[in-house]
Amino acid sequence: MKKVYFLKTCDTCRRILKDLNLEGFEQQEIKTNPITANELEEMYQLSKSYEALFNKRARLYKSLDLKNKDLSEIDYKDYLLQEYTFLKRPVFIIDNQIFIGNSKKVVEEMKK
């Protein structure tokens, strides 16, 4: 399976997607087509952590003052299902590997 979760209004996502050959990838824009509990569970099985999927740079993270709260894996899961902006993006799933986020290291690993 080849799939990418992204946000079309995110400049970084657009830049990364433009640089890659996405032929054969299922593309899911998370604002218009939010992730489901099953899709999140699939990501969790590959990453072994909801926190790894969680975007701590989201504006809502700061406005809800979540950095000063002790969040559990269940809390991260609930927030990810409630609000699309909490998903660290883009998320690529290639066979049984997951690539989360837009750091140079992750993007380079994904390109290989």
MOHUUR-V846322 format. One record per pair of residues at least 12 apart in sequence whose ideal C-beta (glycine too) atoms are under 10 Angstrom apart, sorted by the first residue. I is the first residue (numbers start at 1). GAP is how many residues later the second one is. Records with the same first field share a line. If there is no record, write none. Layout:
# MOHUUR-V846322
I->GAP + GAP
This chain:
# MOHUUR-V846322
1->23 + 24 + 25 + 41 + 92 + 93 + 94 + 95
2->20 + 21 + 22 + 23 + 24 + 25 + 90 + 91 + 92 + 93
3->22 + 23 + 24 + 25 + 36 + 39 + 40 + 88 + 89 + 90 + 91 + 95
4->12 + 13 + 16 + 18 + 21 + 22 + 23 + 24 + 25 + 85 + 86 + 87 + 88 + 89 + 90 + 95 + 106
5->21 + 22 + 23 + 24 + 25 + 28 + 29 + 30 + 34 + 35 + 38 + 48 + 79 + 82 + 83 + 84 + 85 + 86 + 87 + 88 + 95
6->16 + 21 + 22 + 23 + 24 + 25 + 81 + 83 + 84 + 85 + 86 + 96
7->22 + 23 + 24 + 25 + 77 + 78 + 80 + 82 + 83
8->19 + 21 + 22 + 23 + 24
9->20 + 22
10->20 + 21 + 75 + 79 + 80 + 92
12->77 + 78 + 89 + 90 + 95
13->16 + 17 + 76 + 77 + 89
14->76
15->87 + 92
16->73 + 74 + 76 + 85 + 86 + 90 + 91 + 94 + 95
17->73 + 75
19->88 + 92
20->70 + 72 + 87 + 90 + 91
21->90
22->70
24->70
25->67 + 68 + 69
26->67
27->63
28->62 + 63
29->55
30->54 + 55 + 57 + 59 + 60 + 61
31->53 + 54
32->52
33->51
34->46 + 47 + 48 + 49 + 50 + 53
35->18 + 45 + 46 + 49 + 52 + 56
36->45
37->40 + 43 + 44
39->42 + 52 + 54
40->13 + 36 + 37 + 40 + 41 + 47
41->36
42->51 + 56
43->37 + 44 + 48 + 50 + 55 + 57
44->29 + 32 + 33 + 36 + 54
45->51 + 53
46->45 + 47 + 49 + 50 + 51 + 52 + 53 + 54
47->41 + 44 + 46 + 51 + 52 + 53
48->25 + 50
49->24 + 27 + 51
50->21 + 22 + 23 + 24 + 25 + 26 + 27 + 28 + 29 + 30 + 31 + 36
51->20 + 21 + 22 + 24 + 25 + 26 + 29 + 37
52->24 + 36 + 46 + 48 + 49
53->23 + 24 + 27 + 33 + 34 + 35 + 36 + 38 + 45 + 47 + 48
54->12 + 17 + 19 + 21 + 22 + 23 + 25 + 26 + 32 + 33 + 34 + 46
55->24 + 25 + 28 + 29 + 30 + 31 + 32 + 33 + 34 + 45 + 46
56->15 + 20 + 30 + 32
57->28 + 31 + 44
58->21 + 25 + 26 + 27 + 28 + 29 + 30
59->26
60->19 + 22 + 23 + 25 + 26
61->18 + 22 + 24 + 25
64->15 + 19 + 22
66->13 + 20
87->13 + 14
88->12 + 13 + 14 + 15 + 18
89->12 + 13
90->12 + 16 + 17 + 20
91->15
92->14 + 15 + 17 + 18
94->16
97->12 + 13
98->12
99->12
